[in-house]
Structure formats: structure tokens, C-alpha cells
Amino acid sequence: MVAPFRMYEPFIGPFDPCPPIPVKIYNTPIQLYLGFQPMNLPQFDPQVALKTGTLWPCLYSPYPFNPKS
């Protein structure tokens, strides 16, 4: 399984007026790595599917918990 979260270190110039953010993290959609949808994928129950926003568990990608917000 491919990790849906990627990270990179931005360039910090010597005259950058903003405080540096050492590592930036971003989310990539799972659909990028799935290709064609295989047959007979497991499915969530209807109530769980409505809560997660997708019918298939392999396409579910929750946002990370951010204690700062």
C-alpha cells in the first residue's frame, strides 16, 4: 500500500522574511495509485460509507489530526 501522505523540505532563502517551516506535509488521493478498480472489493456498510464519504475501504483516506487547529 502506498502512503497517502507525502512530505518535503521547502527551500529557505537567506533573505526569506517568513519564519521557516522545516517540513511540509500534503495528502495525495488514493485514486492516483489504484488504476482500474478491481472486481469484488470489500465495501463499507451503508451507514459507515455515509460517514467516511466512500463505499470502499481502500479509497478511504482520513485527514491527520492537527492539534494546532
C-alpha distance (Angstrom), angle and dihedral (degrees) to the residues before:
residue distance angle dihedral
M1 . . .
V2 3.77 . .
A3 3.81 118.7 .
P4 3.82 109.7 -111.7
F5 3.80 92.2 -151.5
R6 3.79 121.2 73.3
M7 3.79 129.7 -176.9
Y8 3.77 137.4 -160.5
E9 3.79 139.0 177.6
P10 3.83 111.8 -121.6
F11 3.78 122.3 -139.9
I12 3.80 111.5 -96.6
G13 3.80 111.4 -157.5
P14 3.81 123.2 -150.9
F15 3.84 91.4 -115.8
D16 3.80 98.0 41.2
P17 3.85 107.0 138.0
C18 3.81 94.5 -158.1
P19 3.79 123.7 80.1
P20 3.81 109.0 -102.6
I21 3.78 122.6 -104.7
P22 3.82 103.1 -148.9
V23 3.82 98.9 -155.2
K24 3.81 129.5 16.3
I25 3.80 120.5 -157.2
Y26 3.78 125.6 -159.0
N27 3.79 135.3 178.0
T28 3.80 122.9 -121.4
P29 3.80 118.8 -159.6
I30 3.79 115.9 -109.5
Q31 3.83 90.1 -132.5
L32 3.82 88.3 75.2
Y33 3.80 90.5 68.1
L34 3.80 101.0 36.4
G35 3.81 102.2 70.2
F36 3.80 109.5 -178.3
Q37 3.76 115.7 10.9
P38 3.81 110.2 -107.9
M39 3.78 119.2 -131.1
N40 3.81 122.3 -102.0
L41 3.80 97.6 20.3
P42 3.80 114.0 174.4
Q43 3.81 113.6 -100.1
F44 3.79 135.6 -149.5
D45 3.79 120.0 -119.2
P46 3.83 111.2 -96.3
Q47 3.83 94.3 -103.7
V48 3.81 92.9 48.6
A49 3.81 90.3 45.5
L50 3.81 90.8 55.3
K51 3.80 90.7 49.1
T52 3.82 95.4 47.9
G53 3.81 96.8 37.8
T54 3.79 96.5 -124.9
L55 3.77 137.4 72.9
W56 3.81 95.9 -142.2
P57 3.82 123.0 66.2
C58 3.82 92.4 -147.2
L59 3.84 89.7 63.0
Y60 3.81 94.9 49.2
S61 3.79 112.8 109.0
P62 3.82 115.7 169.5
Y63 3.78 122.1 -156.8
P64 3.80 114.8 -107.7
F65 3.78 118.7 -103.8
N66 3.81 110.1 -100.4
P67 3.83 112.4 -166.0
K68 3.85 91.8 -170.5
S69 3.82 94.3 67.8
